[in-house]
């Protein structure tokens, strides 16, 4: 059963470079400042979460999401500020804790850590890590982060960083623990790992029907109960684009999402996205594209099917203009979110 009163709606950006109206591209610096404006807009519209991704490549503008989120904190009041994600495997858990504790102070308790292993792997060679240690890096660093999150002196030793002996880290948060999610692509092992540390889970559904992830969500709840761990509402994120006109939404989304996926696919062995594939994703798959009513209907169906507590739309994929991005956020906050809640209430009434 979906708890409509506590259902959260978020936005996530990977820091895509913004396009000008003439088709030229803005600088990374301009794109970063645009994200801050969008975070302010999202807060004004009452959205729950603003997530900013970490990348170290020319097609994305943000390599230090916590810095961008700190700027957003200064111009917002209520919205939670999350990374999407922090690549823990190639980072230092001590520094991760300290950066987020600082963000939490600046935002009056609104910082949200989202940890991932790194679906983009450019940070590994950049920071001196070997991809053959991919799983071991994440597991070891997650264990250390979990100790640091308790905000007590830590004694620890491992393979990939210097040992700690009765070491405290600063600053302390005002409420005792940083809110933390683990980002998951969809494997049973990832679900069990998150359950064991007692963290919240956000699942990246970037292709195919959302219903195929129901077994993973069932596994999460079953494992939490069996292991005596806390259960939290599951969150998901998927790509989307919303416009006043359906045809406009489809054309803008196809141009930009295709370009984005095709570019990434060059290094991952993906075939170029066809129009047929794109249309399938927008009708029954994991792209939430169209008018507010179309997107709301599809979002409500996914939230109800999976019993979610949070839904984040990944916006701005490719090279969209500032006007397109801002209009989408406006429609999401003013039209889609209220309509999703309305549909879910209607659905609950007839169950």
C-alpha positions in Angstrom: 0.0 0.0 0.0 1.4 3.4 -1.0 1.5 6.0 1.7 0.3 9.0 -0.4 0.7 11.5 2.4 4.4 10.8 2.7 5.2 10.0 -0.9 8.2 11.9 -2.1 8.8 13.3 -5.6 12.4 14.2 -6.6 14.4 15.6 -9.5 17.9 14.4 -10.5 20.3 15.8 -12.9 23.6 14.3 -14.1 24.9 17.7 -14.9 24.3 17.6 -18.7 25.6 20.6 -20.6 22.8 23.1 -21.3 22.1 24.2 -24.9 21.4 27.7 -26.0 18.4 28.5 -28.1 20.6 28.6 -31.3 21.8 25.1 -30.7 25.3 26.1 -29.4 26.3 24.7 -26.0 26.9 26.6 -22.8 30.0 26.2 -20.8 30.2 23.8 -17.9 30.3 26.8 -15.6 27.1 28.2 -17.1 25.5 24.8 -16.8 26.4 24.5 -13.1 24.8 27.9 -12.4 21.7 26.7 -14.2 21.4 23.7 -12.0 21.4 26.0 -8.9 18.6 28.0 -10.5 16.7 24.8 -11.1 17.2 23.7 -7.5 15.8 26.9 -6.3 12.8 26.5 -8.6 12.2 22.9 -7.4 12.2 24.1 -3.8 9.7 26.9 -4.6 7.4 24.3 -6.2 7.5 22.1 -3.1 9.4 19.2 -4.6 10.9 16.8 -2.1 14.5 16.1 -3.3 17.1 17.7 -5.7 19.8 15.2 -6.7 23.0 16.0 -8.5 25.3 13.4 -10.1 29.0 13.0 -10.1 31.0 12.6 -13.3 34.5 13.4 -14.5 34.0 13.7 -18.3 33.3 16.5 -20.8 29.6 15.8 -21.5 28.7 16.4 -17.8 29.4 19.6 -15.9 29.5 18.5 -12.3 32.4 16.7 -10.7 31.8 17.9 -7.2 28.0 17.6 -6.5 28.3 18.5 -2.8 29.7 21.9 -3.8 26.7 22.5 -6.2 24.3 21.3 -3.5 25.8 23.7 -1.0 25.1 26.6 -3.4 21.5 25.3 -3.8 21.3 25.1 0.0 21.9 28.8 0.3 18.9 29.7 -1.9 16.4 27.1 -0.7 14.5 26.3 2.5 12.9 22.8 2.4 14.1 20.6 -0.4 16.4 17.7 0.5 19.8 17.9 -1.2 21.2 14.6 -2.5 24.0 13.3 -4.7 23.0 11.0 -7.5 25.3 9.3 -6.9 28.5 9.7 -4.9 31.0 7.2 -6.4 32.1 5.8 -3.0 34.4 3.2 -4.6 36.8 5.9 -5.9 36.4 8.3 -3.0 37.6 8.4 0.6 34.8 7.6 3.1 36.3 10.0 5.6 36.1 12.9 3.2 32.6 11.8 2.1 31.4 12.0 5.6 33.1 15.4 6.2 31.7 16.9 3.0 28.2 15.8 3.7 28.3 16.7 7.4 29.3 20.2 6.2 26.5 20.3 3.6 24.1 19.1 6.3 25.2 22.0 8.5 24.7 24.6 5.7 21.3 23.2 4.8 20.0 22.8 8.3 19.8 19.0 8.1 18.7 18.5 4.5 21.8 16.6 3.2 21.2 13.2 1.7 24.0 10.8 0.8 23.4 8.5 -2.2 26.2 6.0 -2.5 27.0 4.0 -5.6 29.6 1.7 -7.0 30.0 3.7 -10.2 28.2 2.9 -13.4 30.5 5.5 -15.0 34.0 4.4 -14.2 36.2 7.3 -15.3 36.8 8.2 -11.7 38.7 5.0 -11.0 41.9 5.6 -13.1 41.6 9.4 -12.3 42.0 8.8 -8.6 44.3 5.8 -8.9 42.1 2.8 -8.4 42.1 -0.4 -10.4 38.7 -1.6 -11.9 39.6 -5.1 -11.1 39.0 -4.1 -7.4 35.5 -2.8 -8.3 33.5 -4.8 -5.8 36.1 -5.0 -3.1 36.5 -1.2 -3.1 32.8 -0.6 -2.6 32.4 -3.2 0.1 35.4 -2.1 2.1 34.6 1.6 1.8 30.9 1.1 2.6 31.9 -0.7 5.8 34.1 2.3 6.8 31.5 4.9 5.9 29.0 3.0 8.0 31.2 3.2 11.0 31.9 6.9 10.5 28.2 7.6 10.1 27.7 6.7 13.8 29.8 9.8 14.6 31.9 8.1 17.3 35.7 7.4 17.3 36.6 4.7 14.8 39.3 2.1 14.8 39.5 0.4 11.4 42.0 -1.2 9.0 41.6 -2.2 5.4 43.3 -2.7 2.0 42.6 0.5 0.2 43.3 3.4 2.6 45.3 4.1 5.7 44.2 2.6 9.0 42.4 4.6 11.7 42.9 4.3 15.4 40.3 5.8 17.7 39.8 8.5 15.1 37.0 11.0 15.3 35.8 13.0 12.2 34.2 16.4 12.1 31.9 18.2 11.9 29.2 16.3 13.8 25.7 16.6 12.5 23.0 18.1 14.6 20.7 15.1 14.4 23.1 12.3 14.8 23.3 10.4 11.5 23.4 11.4 7.8 20.4 10.1 5.8 21.9 7.6 3.4 20.7 5.7 0.3 22.4 3.1 -1.7 21.9 3.4 -5.5 21.2 0.0 -7.1 21.0 -1.1 -10.7 19.1 -4.3 -10.0 20.9 -7.3 -8.6 20.0 -9.4 -5.6 23.5 -9.0 -4.2 23.1 -5.2 -4.1 19.7 -5.5 -2.4 21.1 -7.8 0.3 24.2 -5.5 0.9 21.9 -2.5 1.5 19.7 -4.5 3.9 22.7 -5.6 5.9 23.9 -2.1 6.6 20.3 -0.9 7.1 20.3 1.8 4.5 17.5 3.1 2.2 17.5 1.9 -1.4 17.0 3.7 -4.7 16.7 1.6 -7.8 17.8 3.0 -11.2 15.2 1.8 -13.7 16.6 3.1 -17.0 15.1 0.5 -19.4 12.3 -2.0 -19.7 9.1 -2.3 -17.7 9.2 -1.2 -14.1 7.3 -4.2 -13.0 10.3 -6.5 -13.6 11.9 -4.9 -10.5 9.1 -6.1 -8.2 11.0 -9.3 -7.2 13.9 -7.1 -6.1 11.6 -5.0 -3.9 10.0 -8.1 -2.5 13.5 -9.5 -1.7 14.4 -6.2 0.1 11.4 -6.4 2.4 11.8 -10.2 3.0 15.5 -9.9 3.7 15.0 -6.9 6.1 12.4 -8.9 8.1 14.5 -12.1 8.1 17.6 -10.2 9.3 15.8 -7.9 11.7 16.9 -4.8 9.8 14.8 -1.6 9.4 12.5 -1.4 6.4 12.2 1.8 4.4 9.9 2.7 1.4 11.7 2.0 -1.8 12.7 4.8 -4.2 13.3 4.6 -7.9 14.6 7.0 -10.5 13.9 7.0 -14.3 14.5 9.4 -17.2 11.7 11.7 -18.3 10.7 14.8 -20.1 7.4 16.8 -19.7 6.0 19.5 -22.1 2.7 21.1 -22.7 2.4 19.4 -26.1 2.8 15.6 -26.5 4.5 15.7 -29.9 7.0 18.4 -28.7 7.8 16.3 -25.6 8.4 13.2 -27.7 10.7 15.0 -30.2 12.7 16.8 -27.6 13.1 13.7 -25.5 14.0 11.4 -28.5 16.6 13.8 -29.8 18.3 14.3 -26.4 17.8 11.0 -24.6 18.9 9.1 -27.8 22.0 11.3 -28.1 22.8 10.7 -24.4 22.3 6.9 -24.5 24.1 6.5 -27.8 27.1 8.4 -26.5 27.3 6.4 -23.4 26.7 3.2 -25.4 29.9 3.7 -27.4 31.9 2.6 -24.3 29.4 0.0 -23.1 28.7 -1.9 -26.3 25.1 -0.7 -26.6 23.5 -0.6 -30.1 22.3 2.9 -31.1 18.8 3.6 -29.8 16.1 3.2 -32.5 12.9 5.2 -32.7 11.0 2.0 -32.1 13.0 1.3 -29.0 12.4 4.8 -27.7 8.7 4.7 -28.4 8.4 1.4 -26.6 10.1 2.9 -23.5 7.8 5.9 -23.5 4.6 3.7 -23.8 5.3 0.8 -21.5 9.0 1.2 -20.5 11.0 3.4 -18.2 10.9 6.8 -20.0 8.3 9.1 -18.6 7.7 11.4 -21.5 4.7 13.5 -22.6 2.1 15.9 -21.3 1.6 16.2 -17.5 -1.4 13.9 -17.7 0.4 11.2 -19.7 3.4 11.3 -17.3 1.2 11.3 -14.2 -0.7 8.3 -15.3 2.4 6.3 -16.0 4.1 7.4 -12.8 1.1 6.6 -10.7 1.0 3.1 -12.3 4.6 2.4 -11.4 4.3 3.8 -7.9 1.3 1.6 -7.3 2.7 -1.5 -8.9 6.0 -1.3 -6.9 4.6 0.1 -3.7 7.1 3.0 -3.8 7.8 5.8 -1.3 9.7 8.0 -3.7 9.9 8.6 -7.4 12.7 10.8 -8.9 12.7 11.9 -12.5 16.1 12.3 -14.2 15.7 15.5 -16.2 17.8 17.4 -18.7 19.3 14.4 -20.5 21.4 15.4 -23.5 21.6 19.1 -24.4 18.2 20.7 -23.6 17.8 24.5 -23.3 17.3 26.2 -20.0 13.7 27.1 -21.0 12.9 23.4 -21.7 14.4 22.3 -18.5 12.7 24.9 -16.3 9.3 24.4 -18.0 9.6 20.7 -17.3 10.3 21.3 -13.7 7.3 23.7 -13.5 4.9 21.1 -15.0 6.3 18.4 -12.8 5.7 20.4 -9.6 2.4 22.1 -10.5 0.7 19.4 -12.7 2.2 16.0 -12.4 2.8 15.6 -8.7 -0.8 16.7 -7.7 -2.3 14.5 -10.4 -0.2 11.4 -9.4 -1.5 11.8 -5.8 -5.1 12.1 -7.1 -4.8 9.0 -9.3 -3.3 7.0 -6.4 -6.1 8.1 -4.1 -8.7 7.0 -6.7 -6.9 3.7 -7.1 -6.8 3.1 -3.4 -10.5 3.8 -3.0 -11.5 1.0 -5.3 -9.1 -1.7 -3.9 
